Amino acid sequence: MKTYFRLLSFAKPIEKYAIPYVIFTVITVVFGTLNLALLAPLLQVLFKGSGTDIDGSDIVITKPESAFDLPEWFTYYADRMYTQFGAYDALKYVCIGIIISVFISNLFRYFSQRVMENFRINTLLNLRRVVFDSVMDKHLGFFSNQRKGDIMSKVSSDVQVVQYSVTGTLQVIFKEPLQLIAYVFMLFAISAKLTLFSLMVIPISAFIISRIVKTLKAQAIEGQKSYSNMISYLDEALSGVRIIKAFNASDFVKHRFHNENSYYAKIMRRMVRRQQLGSPVSELLGVVMVAIILLYGGHLVLTGQGELKASEFIAYIALFSQVMRPAKALTDSFANIHHGIAAGERVLQLIDEKNEVVDKENAIAVTSFESAIEFDQVHFAYDDTKEVLSDINIEVKKGQTVALVGPSGGGKSTLVDLIPRFMDVTQGAVYFDGKDLRDLKQDSLRNLIGVVNQESILFNDTVFNNIAFANQSATIEEVVAAAKIANAHEFIEKLSNGYDTNIGDRGTKLSGGQKQRLCIARAVLKNPPIMLLDEATSALDTESERLVQDSLYKLMENRTTVVIAHRLSTIQNADKIIVIDGGRVVEQGTHLELISRHGLYKRLIDMQQFVDA
């Protein structure tokens, strides 16, 4: 129940929906019950008055003693109309009363359903907003341990299940019990003895249904996990379709997806089998009870042993047959809630996932970069596993170009990711102008940093919007100027719609070099004092690399730049070259200084010259 009420908290302000829903539902239930209760006076008229004896004696009209004896009051007024207006006119007035009651009941049922739909949509809106914001606020380390398909499943499918299961159950939990109480009240008003006898079915039905739906929650959790696996396989297949076809791995990918799909279908079949079993079982029990009551009550009426009149007994049977409808709805809701709670727990688990990179309450906003970035005895590890960085002590002064080189997997990219505080160090500290990064506001820090990654990250949008991603107010002139610096303007002009050309999902309509140049243009447009370039020219051909490198050299003037490069020829003019191997700084100095030491850097230079030759 804790999970259920927490999920409902996303519907705030609940009172905006709860108050009108309660009012509309009460009116619906009252008049919905009267619709059936009015059968008694209708039948009374058809039977020519409750006072008509078998031998045809005159009608005797007696005013009810109790103000709460509704069936007797209905009978009283039906008899009065019968004696005053005649049978046909009395029947006409009773029919008009039934029509009015049905109209009011359905009108307010419509109003209550509209309120509930707005409530459901508002819950979905708030929940999906919170989930997405929570995902976007997570530190980068979180995504290295999560399957993208699992996250997508929680944001889309699981939230949808919560919407229709949990909020739908709220509707049933209030309306159906209220309707059930109204029906039972009328049944007791007609015949307390018969009602007490008939209610014996409820505990029997509840016990049987609880046994049927007992394992639904565990199956729902298992089903959601299987569905998230399918989404992951689908995402991987779409992202890697080129590699899949190149290695003739289509059959393997199909087989993996189909196996998971079959397993998911198997779980769903088991769940549906149990869910659907509850409804017919409760309905069967209800029909059996109606039949028993029909026999028992009919015997009382036919033998004259009870106080029930024939018209009241028929109305009683009609009312009791409707008692099973809200009971059935409650049964179905009880089965569905397990599915919703299971999905809700997965969604809340994602929301509750601790974000390890958060701003302190008294975090400082920085507006400029003045002196240096310092790594002081920095250690870093993902999830307390083997350290990726160990005892890093380096300084990047303002205006310097610092290059990071070394074998792949040495920790260069991780070190660069610490500067914009994508992750926090596990030991030591990174200082920005003498201030610990953990004391600064993340947004203000990142406003001073431009990033170009090794992988070209682009969006399914126009060229203009991709370049202007970090500066939504940029003009076309500013975007073109940035594209020219990145040597991208020429190929953009040749596209079908120029800067308004859509580049497809992840830029699939462009070549690798073109995508990288758009990423460089995006960083250029931001015009930050600090640039982080992770293999920024790795996807460019020789000619484009030379042109872009020349542009980047101009861009680096009077800026602080940290460059990761495997093509060591591009960073020989760096102010400082830091060689990282196995997460440690093994050498640092200028190009000539490192060459003269005949260490790892010299070996890397010799190996690359040999390969290029």
C-alpha positions as CSV (number, residue, x, y, z in Angstrom):
1,M,0.0,0.0,0.0
2,K,2.9,2.3,0.6
3,T,3.9,2.0,-3.1
4,Y,0.2,2.6,-4.1
5,F,-0.2,5.8,-2.1
6,R,3.2,7.1,-3.2
7,L,2.2,6.7,-6.9
8,L,-1.0,8.5,-6.1
9,S,1.1,11.4,-4.8
10,F,2.0,12.2,-8.4
11,A,-1.7,13.2,-9.1
12,K,-1.4,16.3,-6.9
13,P,-3.4,18.4,-6.5
14,I,-5.7,15.4,-5.7
15,E,-8.4,17.5,-4.2
16,K,-8.9,19.2,-7.6
17,Y,-10.2,15.9,-8.9
18,A,-11.3,14.1,-5.7
19,I,-13.9,16.6,-4.6
20,P,-15.9,16.8,-7.8
21,Y,-15.5,13.1,-8.4
22,V,-16.9,12.2,-5.0
23,I,-19.9,14.6,-5.6
24,F,-20.6,13.3,-9.1
25,T,-20.2,9.7,-8.0
26,V,-22.5,9.9,-5.0
27,I,-25.2,11.4,-7.3
28,T,-24.6,8.7,-9.9
29,V,-24.9,5.9,-7.3
30,V,-28.0,7.3,-5.6
31,F,-29.9,7.7,-8.8
32,G,-28.4,4.5,-10.3
33,T,-29.9,2.6,-7.3
34,L,-33.2,4.4,-7.6
35,N,-33.5,3.2,-11.2
36,L,-33.9,-0.3,-10.0
37,A,-35.8,0.5,-6.8
38,L,-38.4,2.2,-8.9
39,L,-39.2,-1.1,-10.5
40,A,-41.3,-1.9,-7.4
41,P,-43.8,0.9,-7.9
42,L,-43.8,0.2,-11.7
43,L,-44.7,-3.4,-11.0
44,Q,-47.1,-2.2,-8.3
45,V,-49.1,-0.3,-10.9
46,L,-49.0,-3.2,-13.3
47,F,-50.4,-5.4,-10.6
48,K,-53.2,-2.9,-10.1
49,G,-52.2,-1.6,-6.7
50,S,-50.7,-3.2,-3.7
51,G,-53.9,-3.4,-1.9
52,T,-55.8,-5.4,-4.5
53,D,-56.7,-8.8,-3.1
54,I,-57.2,-11.9,-5.1
55,D,-60.9,-11.6,-4.8
56,G,-60.8,-8.0,-6.1
57,S,-61.6,-6.1,-3.0
58,D,-60.8,-2.3,-2.7
59,I,-57.3,-0.9,-2.4
60,V,-56.2,0.1,1.1
61,I,-53.5,2.8,1.2
62,T,-51.4,2.9,4.3
63,K,-48.8,5.7,4.9
64,P,-45.4,4.2,6.0
65,E,-44.5,4.7,9.7
66,S,-40.7,5.1,9.1
67,A,-39.2,7.9,7.1
68,F,-36.3,5.7,5.9
69,D,-38.5,2.8,4.6
70,L,-37.9,3.8,0.9
71,P,-39.7,0.8,-0.7
72,E,-42.8,1.4,1.3
73,W,-42.8,5.1,0.4
74,F,-42.4,4.2,-3.3
75,T,-45.3,1.8,-3.0
76,Y,-47.4,4.4,-1.1
77,Y,-47.0,7.0,-3.8
78,A,-47.6,4.4,-6.6
79,D,-50.9,3.4,-4.9
80,R,-51.9,7.1,-4.5
81,M,-51.3,7.8,-8.2
82,Y,-53.2,4.6,-9.1
83,T,-56.2,5.7,-7.1
84,Q,-56.2,9.3,-8.2
85,F,-55.2,9.1,-11.9
86,G,-56.0,5.6,-12.9
87,A,-53.7,2.7,-13.9
88,Y,-52.5,4.2,-17.3
89,D,-51.7,7.7,-16.0
90,A,-50.0,6.3,-12.9
91,L,-47.9,4.0,-15.1
92,K,-47.1,7.1,-17.2
93,Y,-45.9,9.1,-14.2
94,V,-43.8,6.2,-12.9
95,C,-42.1,5.8,-16.3
96,I,-41.4,9.5,-16.4
97,G,-39.8,9.2,-12.9
98,I,-37.6,6.3,-14.1
99,I,-36.5,8.3,-17.2
100,I,-35.5,11.3,-15.1
101,S,-33.6,9.1,-12.6
102,V,-31.8,7.3,-15.4
103,F,-30.9,10.7,-17.1
104,I,-29.5,12.2,-13.9
105,S,-27.6,9.0,-13.1
106,N,-26.0,8.8,-16.6
107,L,-25.3,12.5,-16.8
108,F,-23.3,12.5,-13.5
109,R,-21.7,9.2,-14.5
110,Y,-20.3,11.1,-17.6
111,F,-19.1,13.9,-15.4
112,S,-17.4,11.6,-13.0
113,Q,-15.7,9.7,-15.8
114,R,-14.4,13.0,-17.3
115,V,-13.0,14.0,-13.9
116,M,-11.3,10.6,-13.6
117,E,-9.8,10.7,-17.1
118,N,-8.4,14.1,-16.3
119,F,-7.0,12.7,-13.0
120,R,-5.5,9.8,-14.9
121,I,-3.9,12.0,-17.5
122,N,-2.5,14.4,-14.9
123,T,-1.0,11.5,-13.0
124,L,0.7,10.2,-16.2
125,L,1.9,13.7,-17.1
126,N,3.5,14.3,-13.6
127,L,4.9,10.8,-13.2
128,R,6.5,10.7,-16.7
129,R,7.9,14.2,-16.1
130,V,9.4,13.2,-12.8
131,V,10.9,10.0,-14.2
132,F,12.4,11.7,-17.2
133,D,13.8,14.5,-15.1
134,S,15.2,12.0,-12.7
135,V,17.0,10.1,-15.5
136,M,18.4,13.3,-17.0
137,D,19.7,14.4,-13.6
138,K,21.6,11.1,-13.0
139,H,25.4,11.2,-13.2
140,L,27.2,9.5,-16.2
141,G,28.3,6.6,-14.1
142,F,24.7,5.5,-13.6
143,F,24.3,4.9,-17.3
144,S,27.3,2.7,-17.5
145,N,25.6,0.2,-15.3
146,Q,22.1,0.4,-16.8
147,R,20.6,-1.1,-20.0
148,K,19.1,1.7,-22.1
149,G,16.2,-0.6,-23.0
150,D,15.4,-1.1,-19.3
151,I,15.3,2.7,-18.8
152,M,13.1,3.2,-21.9
153,S,10.7,0.5,-20.7
154,K,10.3,2.1,-17.3
155,V,9.7,5.6,-18.8
156,S,7.2,4.4,-21.4
157,S,5.6,1.0,-20.7
158,D,5.7,0.9,-16.9
159,V,4.4,4.4,-16.5
160,Q,1.5,3.6,-18.8
161,V,0.7,0.5,-16.8
162,V,0.7,2.6,-13.6
163,Q,-1.7,5.1,-15.3
164,Y,-4.4,2.6,-16.2
165,S,-3.9,0.2,-13.3
166,V,-3.4,2.3,-10.2
167,T,-5.5,5.3,-11.1
168,G,-8.2,3.0,-12.5
169,T,-8.2,1.1,-9.3
170,L,-8.7,4.3,-7.3
171,Q,-11.9,4.9,-9.3
172,V,-13.1,1.4,-8.6
173,I,-12.1,1.5,-4.9
174,F,-14.4,4.5,-4.3
175,K,-17.3,4.1,-6.7
176,E,-17.9,0.3,-6.5
177,P,-18.0,0.0,-2.7
178,L,-20.3,3.0,-2.6
179,Q,-22.5,1.4,-5.2
180,L,-22.4,-1.9,-3.3
181,I,-23.4,-0.2,0.0
182,A,-26.3,1.5,-1.8
183,Y,-27.5,-1.8,-3.2
184,V,-27.2,-3.6,0.1
185,F,-29.0,-0.7,1.8
186,M,-32.0,-1.1,-0.6
187,L,-31.9,-4.9,-0.2
188,F,-32.1,-4.6,3.6
189,A,-34.9,-2.0,3.2
190,I,-36.9,-4.5,1.1
191,S,-36.1,-7.6,3.2
192,A,-33.6,-7.9,5.9
193,K,-34.1,-11.6,6.4
194,L,-33.5,-12.4,2.7
195,T,-30.5,-10.1,2.5
196,L,-28.7,-11.7,5.5
197,F,-29.2,-15.0,3.9
198,S,-27.9,-13.8,0.5
199,L,-24.7,-12.1,1.8
200,M,-23.2,-15.5,2.8
201,V,-21.7,-15.6,-0.7
202,I,-19.4,-12.6,-0.2
203,P,-16.8,-14.2,2.1
204,I,-16.8,-17.4,0.1
205,S,-16.3,-15.5,-3.2
206,A,-13.5,-13.3,-1.6
207,F,-11.6,-16.3,-0.4
208,I,-11.7,-18.0,-3.8
209,I,-10.7,-14.9,-5.7
210,S,-7.8,-14.2,-3.3
211,R,-6.4,-17.6,-4.0
212,I,-6.7,-17.1,-7.7
213,V,-4.8,-13.7,-7.9
214,K,-2.2,-14.6,-5.2
215,T,0.8,-14.9,-7.5
216,L,0.0,-12.0,-9.9
217,K,2.4,-9.5,-8.5
218,A,5.5,-11.8,-8.9
219,Q,4.4,-12.6,-12.4
220,A,3.9,-8.9,-13.2
221,I,7.4,-8.1,-12.1
222,E,8.9,-10.9,-14.1
223,G,6.9,-9.8,-17.1
224,Q,8.1,-6.2,-16.9
225,K,11.7,-7.4,-16.7
226,S,11.2,-9.5,-19.8
227,Y,9.6,-6.6,-21.6
228,S,12.6,-4.3,-20.8
229,N,14.9,-7.0,-22.2
230,M,13.0,-7.0,-25.4
231,I,13.3,-3.2,-25.7
232,S,17.0,-3.5,-25.1
233,Y,17.4,-6.1,-27.8
234,L,15.4,-3.9,-30.2
235,D,17.5,-0.8,-29.4
236,E,20.7,-2.7,-29.9
237,A,19.4,-4.2,-33.2
238,L,18.4,-0.8,-34.6
239,S,21.6,0.9,-33.4
240,G,23.9,-1.9,-34.7
241,V,22.0,-3.0,-37.8
242,R,25.1,-2.2,-40.0
243,I,27.3,-4.5,-38.0
244,I,24.7,-7.2,-37.7
245,K,24.4,-7.4,-41.5
246,A,28.1,-7.1,-42.0
247,F,28.7,-10.2,-39.8
248,N,25.7,-12.1,-41.0
249,A,24.3,-12.1,-37.5
250,S,20.7,-11.4,-38.4
251,D,19.7,-15.0,-37.4
252,F,21.4,-14.7,-34.0
253,V,19.7,-11.4,-33.3
254,K,16.3,-12.6,-34.4
255,H,16.7,-15.8,-32.3
256,R,17.6,-13.8,-29.2
257,F,14.7,-11.4,-29.7
258,H,12.2,-14.2,-30.5
259,N,13.2,-16.2,-27.4
260,E,12.6,-13.2,-25.1
261,N,9.4,-12.4,-26.9
262,S,8.1,-16.0,-26.5
263,Y,9.1,-15.9,-22.8
264,Y,7.2,-12.6,-22.3
265,A,4.2,-14.1,-24.1
266,K,4.3,-17.1,-21.8
267,I,4.3,-14.9,-18.7
268,M,1.5,-12.8,-20.0
269,R,-0.6,-15.9,-20.8
270,R,-0.2,-17.1,-17.2
271,M,-1.1,-13.7,-15.9
272,V,-4.1,-13.3,-18.1
273,R,-5.3,-16.8,-17.3
274,R,-5.4,-15.9,-13.6
275,Q,-6.8,-12.4,-14.1
276,Q,-9.6,-13.6,-16.3
277,L,-10.4,-16.5,-14.1
278,G,-11.5,-14.2,-11.3
279,S,-14.3,-12.6,-13.2
280,P,-16.2,-15.7,-14.3
281,V,-15.8,-17.3,-10.9
282,S,-17.3,-14.4,-9.1
283,E,-20.1,-14.2,-11.7
284,L,-20.8,-17.9,-11.4
285,L,-21.0,-17.6,-7.6
286,G,-23.4,-14.7,-8.1
287,V,-25.7,-16.5,-10.4
288,V,-25.8,-19.5,-8.1
289,M,-26.7,-17.2,-5.2
290,V,-29.4,-15.5,-7.3
291,A,-30.9,-18.9,-8.2
292,I,-30.9,-19.9,-4.5
293,I,-32.6,-16.6,-3.5
294,L,-35.1,-17.0,-6.3
295,L,-36.1,-20.4,-5.0
296,Y,-36.1,-19.3,-1.3
297,G,-37.8,-16.0,-1.8
298,G,-40.2,-17.3,-4.4
299,H,-41.3,-20.0,-1.9
300,L,-42.0,-17.3,0.7
301,V,-44.1,-15.2,-1.8
302,L,-46.0,-18.1,-3.2
303,T,-46.8,-19.7,0.2
304,G,-47.5,-16.3,1.8
305,Q,-45.1,-17.1,4.6
306,G,-43.2,-13.8,4.3
307,E,-44.1,-10.1,4.2
308,L,-42.7,-9.7,0.7
309,K,-45.1,-8.8,-2.1
310,A,-44.6,-10.2,-5.5
311,S,-43.6,-6.7,-6.9
312,E,-41.1,-6.1,-4.2
313,F,-39.6,-9.6,-4.7
314,I,-39.0,-9.0,-8.4
315,A,-37.4,-5.6,-7.6
316,Y,-35.3,-7.4,-5.0
317,I,-34.1,-9.9,-7.5
318,A,-33.2,-7.1,-10.0
319,L,-31.3,-5.3,-7.3
320,F,-29.4,-8.4,-6.1
321,S,-28.4,-9.3,-9.7
322,Q,-26.7,-5.9,-9.9
323,V,-24.8,-6.4,-6.6
324,M,-22.4,-8.7,-8.4
325,R,-21.5,-6.0,-10.9
326,P,-19.5,-3.8,-8.4
327,A,-18.3,-7.0,-6.7
328,K,-17.0,-8.2,-10.0
329,A,-15.4,-4.8,-10.7
330,L,-13.6,-5.0,-7.3
331,T,-12.4,-8.5,-8.1
332,D,-11.0,-7.4,-11.5
333,S,-9.4,-4.3,-9.9
334,F,-7.8,-6.5,-7.2
335,A,-6.2,-8.6,-9.9
336,N,-5.1,-5.6,-12.0
337,I,-3.6,-3.7,-9.1
338,H,-0.8,-6.3,-8.7
339,H,0.3,-5.5,-12.3
340,G,0.2,-1.7,-11.6
341,I,2.1,-2.0,-8.3
342,A,4.8,-4.1,-9.9
343,A,5.3,-1.5,-12.7
344,G,5.1,1.3,-10.1
345,E,7.9,-0.3,-8.0
346,R,10.2,-0.4,-11.1
347,V,9.4,3.3,-11.8
348,L,10.0,4.4,-8.2
349,Q,13.2,2.4,-8.1
350,L,14.4,4.5,-11.1
351,I,13.3,7.7,-9.4
352,D,14.9,6.7,-6.1
353,E,18.2,5.8,-7.7
354,K,20.8,7.9,-5.8
355,N,22.4,10.6,-7.9
356,E,26.0,10.7,-6.8
357,V,26.7,14.1,-8.4
358,V,24.5,16.8,-6.8
359,D,25.0,20.5,-5.9
360,K,25.5,21.4,-2.3
361,E,22.9,23.7,-0.7
362,N,25.5,26.5,-0.6
363,A,27.1,25.7,-4.0
364,I,28.9,28.6,-5.7
365,A,28.1,29.8,-9.2
366,V,31.2,30.6,-11.3
367,T,31.1,33.0,-14.2
368,S,34.7,33.0,-15.5
369,F,37.9,31.0,-15.6
370,E,40.8,32.9,-14.1
371,S,43.9,30.7,-13.3
372,A,44.0,26.9,-13.4
373,I,42.4,23.5,-13.1
374,E,44.3,21.2,-10.6
375,F,44.0,17.5,-10.0
376,D,45.2,16.8,-6.4
377,Q,45.8,13.1,-5.6
378,V,42.7,12.1,-7.6
379,H,41.4,8.6,-7.5
380,F,38.3,7.3,-9.4
381,A,36.5,4.0,-9.6
382,Y,33.1,3.0,-10.9
383,D,30.9,1.5,-8.1
384,D,33.9,0.9,-5.9
385,T,35.3,-1.6,-8.4
386,K,38.9,-1.5,-9.7
387,E,40.3,2.0,-9.8
388,V,40.3,3.7,-13.2
389,L,42.4,6.6,-12.1
390,S,45.0,6.5,-9.3
391,D,46.9,9.3,-7.7
392,I,46.5,11.9,-10.5
393,N,48.4,15.1,-9.8
394,I,48.4,17.5,-12.8
395,E,47.7,21.2,-13.4
396,V,46.1,22.8,-16.4
397,K,46.8,26.6,-16.4
398,K,44.7,29.2,-18.1
399,G,45.5,29.5,-21.8
400,Q,47.4,26.3,-22.0
401,T,46.8,23.4,-24.4
402,V,47.3,20.2,-22.5
403,A,47.3,16.9,-24.4
404,L,46.5,13.5,-22.9
405,V,48.1,10.5,-24.6
406,G,48.6,6.9,-23.8
407,P,47.3,3.4,-24.6
408,S,43.6,2.8,-25.0
409,G,41.8,2.1,-21.8
410,G,44.3,4.0,-19.7
411,G,41.7,6.4,-18.3
412,K,42.2,9.5,-20.5
413,S,38.4,10.0,-21.2
414,T,37.5,9.4,-17.6
415,L,40.0,12.1,-16.5
416,V,38.5,14.6,-18.9
417,D,34.9,13.7,-17.7
418,L,35.9,14.8,-14.2
419,I,36.5,18.4,-15.3
420,P,32.9,19.2,-16.2
421,R,31.9,17.1,-13.2
422,F,30.1,14.4,-15.1
423,M,31.3,12.3,-12.2
424,D,32.8,13.0,-8.8
425,V,36.2,11.7,-7.7
426,T,36.3,8.9,-5.1
427,Q,39.4,10.3,-3.5
428,G,41.3,13.6,-3.7
429,A,39.9,16.7,-5.4
430,V,39.7,18.6,-8.6
431,Y,40.1,22.4,-8.1
432,F,38.8,25.1,-10.4
433,D,40.5,28.4,-9.7
434,G,41.3,27.0,-6.3
435,K,37.8,25.9,-5.5
436,D,36.8,22.3,-5.2
437,L,34.5,21.3,-8.1
438,R,32.1,19.8,-5.6
439,D,31.5,23.3,-4.1
440,L,30.5,24.7,-7.5
441,K,27.1,24.7,-9.3
442,Q,27.3,22.2,-12.1
443,D,25.4,24.3,-14.6
444,S,27.6,27.3,-14.1
445,L,30.7,25.2,-14.5
446,R,29.5,23.5,-17.7
447,N,28.6,26.9,-19.2
448,L,32.3,27.6,-19.3
449,I,33.2,24.3,-21.0
450,G,32.8,23.1,-24.6
451,V,33.0,19.4,-25.4
452,V,33.7,17.4,-28.5
453,N,33.5,13.7,-28.0
454,Q,35.2,10.8,-29.8
455,E,31.7,9.6,-30.7
456,S,29.7,12.1,-32.8
457,I,26.5,12.7,-30.7
458,L,23.9,14.3,-33.0
459,F,20.1,14.5,-32.9
460,N,17.4,13.7,-35.4
461,D,16.9,17.4,-36.3
462,T,18.2,20.0,-38.7
463,V,21.8,21.0,-39.2
464,F,21.0,24.4,-37.8
465,N,19.4,23.0,-34.6
466,N,22.2,20.6,-34.0
467,I,24.9,23.3,-34.2
468,A,22.8,25.7,-32.2
469,F,22.0,23.0,-29.6
470,A,23.9,24.8,-26.8
471,N,22.8,28.3,-27.8
472,Q,19.1,28.4,-28.6
473,S,19.2,32.1,-29.4
474,A,21.9,31.8,-32.0
475,T,21.3,33.5,-35.3
476,I,21.9,31.9,-38.7
477,E,24.9,34.2,-39.2
478,E,26.5,32.9,-35.9
479,V,25.8,29.3,-36.9
480,V,27.4,29.8,-40.3
481,A,30.5,31.4,-38.8
482,A,30.9,28.4,-36.4
483,A,30.5,26.0,-39.3
484,K,33.1,27.8,-41.3
485,I,35.6,27.5,-38.5
486,A,34.9,23.8,-38.3
487,N,35.3,23.4,-42.0
488,A,31.6,22.3,-42.3
489,H,30.0,25.2,-44.2
490,E,31.0,23.9,-47.6
491,F,29.4,20.4,-47.3
492,I,26.3,21.9,-45.5
493,E,25.7,24.2,-48.4
494,K,25.6,21.2,-50.7
495,L,22.9,19.4,-48.7
496,S,19.3,19.3,-50.1
497,N,18.0,22.1,-47.8
498,G,21.3,23.5,-46.5
499,Y,21.2,24.3,-42.8
500,D,17.5,23.2,-42.7
501,T,18.3,19.7,-43.8
502,N,17.3,17.0,-41.4
503,I,20.3,14.7,-40.7
504,G,18.4,11.6,-39.6
505,D,18.7,9.5,-36.4
506,R,22.1,10.2,-34.9
507,G,23.2,11.9,-38.1
508,T,22.9,8.8,-40.3
509,K,22.5,10.9,-43.4
510,L,26.1,12.3,-43.0
511,S,29.5,10.7,-43.2
512,G,31.7,10.2,-40.2
513,G,33.8,13.2,-41.0
514,Q,30.8,15.4,-41.6
515,K,29.2,14.4,-38.3
516,Q,32.4,15.2,-36.4
517,R,32.7,18.6,-38.0
518,L,29.1,19.4,-36.9
519,C,30.1,18.5,-33.4
520,I,33.1,20.8,-33.6
521,A,30.9,23.6,-34.9
522,R,28.6,23.1,-32.0
523,A,31.4,23.5,-29.6
524,V,32.8,26.5,-31.5
525,L,29.4,28.3,-31.3
526,K,29.3,27.9,-27.6
527,N,32.5,30.0,-27.5
528,P,33.6,28.8,-24.0
529,P,36.9,29.6,-22.3
530,I,37.7,25.9,-21.8
531,M,37.6,23.3,-24.6
532,L,37.7,19.5,-24.0
533,L,38.5,17.6,-27.2
534,D,38.3,13.8,-27.1
535,E,39.7,12.5,-30.4
536,A,38.1,15.5,-32.0
537,T,39.6,14.8,-35.4
538,S,39.6,11.0,-35.3
539,A,36.8,10.6,-37.9
540,L,38.2,13.1,-40.5
541,D,40.0,12.4,-43.7
542,T,43.5,13.7,-44.1
543,E,42.6,16.9,-45.9
544,S,39.6,17.7,-43.6
545,E,41.7,16.9,-40.6
546,R,44.4,19.4,-41.7
547,L,41.8,22.2,-42.3
548,V,39.9,21.5,-39.1
549,Q,43.1,21.3,-37.1
550,D,44.2,24.7,-38.4
551,S,40.8,26.1,-37.4
552,L,41.1,24.5,-34.0
553,Y,44.5,26.0,-33.5
554,K,43.0,29.4,-34.0
555,L,40.1,28.5,-31.7
556,M,42.6,27.4,-29.0
557,E,44.3,30.8,-29.0
558,N,43.7,32.5,-25.6
559,R,41.7,29.4,-24.5
560,T,42.4,26.5,-22.2
561,T,42.2,23.3,-24.1
562,V,42.5,19.7,-23.0
563,V,43.0,17.3,-25.9
564,I,42.9,13.5,-26.1
565,A,44.6,12.3,-29.2
566,H,46.0,9.0,-30.6
567,R,47.3,10.8,-33.6
568,L,50.3,12.2,-31.8
569,S,51.3,14.4,-34.7
570,T,48.4,16.7,-34.0
571,I,49.4,17.6,-30.5
572,Q,53.2,18.2,-30.8
573,N,52.8,21.9,-30.2
574,A,50.8,21.4,-27.0
575,D,52.1,23.4,-24.0
576,K,52.1,20.2,-21.9
577,I,51.7,16.5,-22.9
578,I,50.6,14.1,-20.1
579,V,51.2,10.4,-20.7
580,I,48.7,8.2,-18.9
581,D,49.0,4.4,-18.6
582,G,46.9,2.1,-16.4
583,G,45.2,5.1,-14.7
584,R,48.4,6.7,-13.7
585,V,50.5,9.6,-15.0
586,V,53.8,8.1,-16.1
587,E,55.3,11.1,-17.9
588,Q,54.5,14.7,-18.5
589,G,56.4,17.5,-20.3
590,T,56.7,19.1,-23.8
591,H,57.0,17.0,-26.9
592,L,60.8,17.5,-27.1
593,E,61.3,16.8,-23.4
594,L,59.4,13.5,-23.6
595,I,61.2,12.4,-26.7
596,S,64.5,12.9,-25.0
597,R,63.5,10.7,-22.1
598,H,63.0,7.6,-24.3
599,G,60.0,6.5,-22.3
600,L,56.4,5.4,-23.2
601,Y,55.8,8.6,-25.2
602,K,58.8,7.9,-27.4
603,R,57.7,4.4,-28.0
604,L,54.2,5.5,-29.0
605,I,55.7,8.1,-31.4
606,D,57.9,5.4,-33.0
607,M,55.1,2.9,-33.3
608,Q,52.8,5.5,-35.0
609,Q,55.5,6.6,-37.4
610,F,56.1,3.0,-38.3
611,V,52.4,2.4,-39.0
612,D,52.1,5.6,-41.0
613,A,55.1,4.6,-43.0
